[in-house]
Structures are given as C-alpha cells and as structure tokens.
Amino acid sequence: MGKKVKKEAESPTTDVFDPLPIESKNAATVVLMLKSPEEEILAKACEAIHKFAEKADENKTTLLDLGAVEPLSKLVSHEDKAVQRNAIMAVGVMASCSDVRRVLKKYDVIPAMIGKLSPEEDLAVHEFATLCLALLSVDYICKVQIFDHDGLEPLIQLLSSPDPDVKKNSVECIFNLVQDFPVRLALCELNGIPPLLEQLSSEFPIIQQLALRTLQSVTTDLRTHSAFREEQGFDRLLEVLTNKEFSDLHLEALQVISNCLEDIESMRFFQETGGLEKLLQFVITATQPEVQTNAIKAITRAAQSGDSRKILHEQEVEKALVHLLVVENDSVQTATCQAVAAMCKNLTSQDTFRHLEGIKPIVQLLSSEDTELREAAAQALSSLTTGNQLNAYVVYEADGDKLLVQQLLDECPGTVAYAAAVLTSMASQESLRRSILAHGGAQMLVEPLQSTDRHVLVCATQAVAALACDAEARAEFTRAGGLPLLVKLLESSNSEIRRNACWAVSVCASDEPTVTKMCKFGALEILQEINTSTNRKNKFSEVALQRLLDGNLSVKYSLTGCLSPSDIITDGFYDPGQTRAGHKVPSLEDLSKQAVNQRRAIIAVNGKPQDQVCKEPSEERQDSPTDAHALGRRGNSKTLSRGKSRGPKDDDKQKDDDEGTPQVEVESEGPGILPCDPALQDLVTEAAKIAQAAHEERELYSALAKLVCDAMGGPVDPDKHHDFLWELHLSELKLEMQSNIIPVGKIKMGTYYHRALLYKVLADRIGVSCSLVRGDYNRAWNEVLLSSSLLKVAGGYPEPRRYVVDLMHNPGNLMMSNSPAATQYQTI
C-alpha cells in the first residue's frame, strides 16, 4: 500500500473584493456613496442622509452644497425598494429648504413622486412623497406640474389613508392646488368633497383646519355648491359650529358657509333644512366676538343678493341684527352696521329696522372713537334713509343731523361720504333741512368739496344740491367759500362727479347774486365748453348752463341773443352787445370802471323810483302795485297776465324830470353801479295806463309799440335811416354822463336794438308776454303771440301765431313771422 499524501488547500480567487465594513462620520463621504453601484450601500447612504437632514436646517443646506440633491432625485426611481424608500424619505425631508426646492425643480422630481402614491407603496413612501409634493406645491410652476401629471386624484385617495401624516400632507397639497381656479372644479369632478368633509372629524386640529381652508377655496366657485349640498356639507359645518370643543374651527367653518350662501339655491336649501335658523341663533349666542363678527359677515355677504335678502327678511334677521347693535364690542357693532346697510337694499327691511327701534342705536354709534365703526354706522344710516323719509325723520329725532354734520369733517373719507348721503336724504324735508343748516351743514360741506376721494365728492355735491334750494343755505355756502370749489368740480375728469356738480350748480343758480358769483368764477365758460363736447355733455350740464343763463339775463342775451317771454328783465339788466361763444361776458362792475371810449354803448335798465333809490340799503324794498292784475281781470287774453308787474308807485309819488338833477347812484341787484333812470319810470307809468285802456291784445301791443317809438325819436323812413343820427346821440350821452353805460330811458334817438330792448322792458313791467331777439348789424326785434279767430284747429280753439312788432317805420304794425315784411324788418 502506498503512503497517504496530504491534500493541498485551494488557492483563493483573485478577482473578489473582500467585504469591507464602512463607518463614516463625514457627510461628504456619504454623498459620494450615493454613486455606488451597490444597493446596500445606496440604501444605507440615503438612510444616513435622511437622518442627518432631519437634525437641522443647516444640514440640508450642507447636503445641497455637497451635491446630494441630484443623485437623490434619481434614486427615488431606483429598482430596489429599500433604496427607493430611503431616497424618497431623504428628499422629502430636505424639500423643506427653499434652496433645495429650487434645485429639485430642475431635476423634474414631481412625476416620480406622484408615481409613488399608488396603493401598493408602503406608508413611509406615501408619507414622504406627499410631504415633498406638499412642500413643492407652494410654487406656482410646481402646482401646475402636479395637476398636469394627474397628481390630484391619488392625493384625494390618500385622504383615506390610515396614517395621519399622509392625510395631513395630502390635504395640505390639495389646499395649495385649489388656489388655482381649474383645480377647484376638477376636485369636485373627482368627488373630492366627501373625503374633505370626512377630515372634519379628525382628531388632529391641523387636518381639520386644512380641510376647512380647502373647502373655503373650493366653494368660491359656484359650480361646486351643488356637490357640497348633496354631500350634506351644511350639516357637517353646523356640527362644527355647535361643538364648543371645535371653537378654534368656527372661523373657517363660517367662511365656508359664507361662500355657499352667495348662491341662492344654497340659501334656499340652508333655510329649508333649518340651517339658517341655527346660524342666526349661533350668531346671537356666540361668546367670542371674533366668531360673532365673522358670522355677521356671512350674513352680509348673503345679503348682497336680492333673493337672499328676501329669505333673510323672512327669517327675521333684522331682530338678530338689532340685538347685536348693543353688544359692547367695536368689531361686532361694525359688522352689524354693515349687515344693516346690506339688508336695507330691501325696502321692507328699512321699515322693519324702524319698527324694531334699531335706528337710534346706530345714530349713537356715530360718536364712537373707533374710525371703522363710525364709517359703518354712517353707511347703515345712508342705506336706512335712502328713499325713506320716515327713517330720515327718526334720525333727526335722535339728534342725528347734528352728529352727521360733524362727520363731514371726519378723517375717514367713507364716513364723510355716507354722512353727506344721509344729509341729502334728510334735506328733502324742510324742517330737517332747517335743522341741518342751523348746525352749520352748508359751511361744513366746503371741506368735503376739497377731497380727492371720488365717493366723497359725489356725495358732497349731491348734498350741496339738496341744501342749496334754501336761500339761507346758498348764502352760508357762498360765504364759506364753497362756490369756487363747486365750479372747479365742473372740470372733473370723472363723469359722475361732473354730473353732480352740474346739478348742484343748477340748484345754486336760483338767485342772481349767486349766479353772478359763479359766472365770475368761470362756471359759464366751463359749461359752454362741456356742452360742446360729445363725450362730456349730459342733461345735467345742459340744465346747469340754462339755469345760469336764466339767472343772469344780461349774460344770456349777450351770448344767445334771445330772451323768451318767461325771461323777465329786472333792474340791473345791461346789454353789452353780442359776445362770441367761449368768450367771457364782462361784468357790469368791470364795464363801469372803463374810461369813456368809442365802442358800442352799454344799455342799462334801472327803473327804480327816485325816492326808493335814495333809501338806505337796510330798508326793506317793497314791490310796487301791479297793473297787470287789473288787466288779467278782463279775461280776454292769456298773455296779458303773464309775469309779475313792475308797475309804478302810487300817484302821490313825485318824479323828478329835471335832467340837471344830480345823479344818484344805486347798487343794482347785479354787481355793478347803475345811474337812476327816472325817464324809464315815467314810461312804465304810461305803459300801465295803456294796458288799462286796451281792450284786446293786438291793440295793447300796437299802442305799446307807438309809445316806444315816440320815446326814441319817432318813426324813421327806411330810405332815410342814414339821416337818423342815433350814433351821434349815444356818443353825446356818453360824454355827458362820463360813462359808457347809458340808461335806456335817457335814449331819445334809438334804433332797432334800443327800441326792442325798451319794448321788452315795458312789456315785462306790465305783465305782457313778448320775446326779444337780436339780429345782425344792430338789428333786434320783438315777437308776440296772437290768436286769430279765423284759424281753427280740431278742438275748435284759436291757434296762436307769432308776429314781429314794428317799432321803427310803421310803429304798431304787427307783421306775421317769416312774412316778407317781417324778414325785411329783421335784415338789412
């Protein structure tokens, strides 16, 4: 037998690396390990980075600087589940750093994260994937990417996850997504409202709050309200409101209800199911002022709709609001006043608040030190008194007019505007208007007219218009310097301000002194310019211009060349000649200061009796007896009794016919100084006698024409008109009086326009209807209406015809308008 030989050991393989246990304390080393091909090392490296990142925000920045984000963003899609899970956890934690999120956007990690939301993935993957998406969804671009990659549906499904962290992250991401309009409707289509409502029962407040905030955003779209109602959303919200343990959620729940109540269908549903009654009860019984305030705001939002206001009125919401007016909290009272203002768009509610004695408490709130509360109280009173005179009187009885006048100087523009609006409503009652004026209402409006706030200017100009119908108010407003401010607003670029300013100007133009002052400030030129503009012109500007002209006949005649029968010439009238459109008519005061010149004489009217002229200015002026009344008793003419007579004083009044008598200057109703004109007064007396003796209209008009013709040089042959030296006569009068202003009665040689003016003056003084029309080349004429018994209309009444009165050639001849004779008289 051979000897046994020992078997030699096998030599080790040369290409195998022996296992090497690694323990690293350097983050850079671990980051380098993320590029390892070994799954075990990758998993351990991702896990180490996750733990390191969780410790501090600085660690996340360190990892970013070391370049960890790029390899991690790739590893979230690794084939190995452990590597994948740990990488997602690391990325999810690091995404809380804004710099990391900015880098993650470049590596398009969102599709991979959405892919990990499938039910097959474990809870840890769901938790950190949803965390990453929630953090990224703050960015608009990321939100779009999540939605475009169909990330909404799996997020909704994860609301049913057993893990509260997954629920929290998912609802937070959904909340960020629904801030964009298209996502809200998509959530509703994906049946996302039921799982959101389920989160209201969560034991975690953060999940409840996020769910409510998400519902708040979703319900801003009216198309989601139907689904909300069908899923008993109102019931779930009322459960939250009635649960005192959920008091921290009441604000969010009320905001969701507020959104839904803007929809009339939801409003009806809420009422029919008893929810509205419960809400009103909650409003009254709530102990937290902030919650009460938001509940009232929900009612206010609902009250913006007319149909909803009707439902709220049926539910007697006014009672609840009146109850809340006395709650000692500024925010609650402010919200309540705003709700009252909204409800008062329903006229029935206006009366209900009055019957419930809710107006006086609101008036008292005007004295509050809280700026916002004063504004809300003024707003409520504005709505309460709009078109409601009974409510306006209740405000007055509560001394509201005094407080409202004081609010015109408030620092808050809204308070000023609403206060002015209430005063406007109150001013339609005379007793209330007098009380407002007694408290300085007219003067106080001057300050708001200087505001730059549109609402203030609109309401202030309306208040001026409401108060200026009173002569005392106009005087006080003028003394306080309001007229130039009002005139300036005519040039406003805002159409509403301009329109209201025009209306206020038209109301202020109720007396000649005020008209004169407004014209001095340029109102006439501004309105003329406005009315030539197709864009700025409006009915109010037309009325304002007409009222200014009607209030200053001198300016009207100079600009328009026509005075109608209703334009009654009074003392102070002057004719400066034709003024071109867009040019300013010089005032009588300015004209009186000019040296005697060769220009056209200014013809003036001042027929006051001599003894009245010499009275002290403080003496009361008495109107003279009117002969027109006697004429009117005849009943044979409608036109004879028109206008107020300016007849002479009794016969025992002495007249001074001596032309050498020293001039007595009298301040006219206009701004200038006019010389006394006793000759005109004599002619008025003669005209009154003619009127008493006349038996019919034609006779009266003809006789009056002869009187005028005789007073101004007699008949003039048309062929010898050049021999009638009226111009020389006027020049002599100017030199004699050392003035360019000539009283009409002193003219003894007058041509067409002198005679036509005198005829109009005399006719107006005795109450006879006639017009005055200016033509070209010193022509002017008078037109009168006469009824012919030969002309019949269907009703059998005489049809009036217009006639031109001849004052020059055949005095007293009445020529039918547009006839050859009339045309020849009117033109050269």
Summary of the structure (lengths in Angstrom):
residues: 828
radius of gyration: 45.4
end to end distance: 171.6
largest distance: 188.7
contacts: 2804
relative contact order: 0.03
helix: 60%
strand: 5%
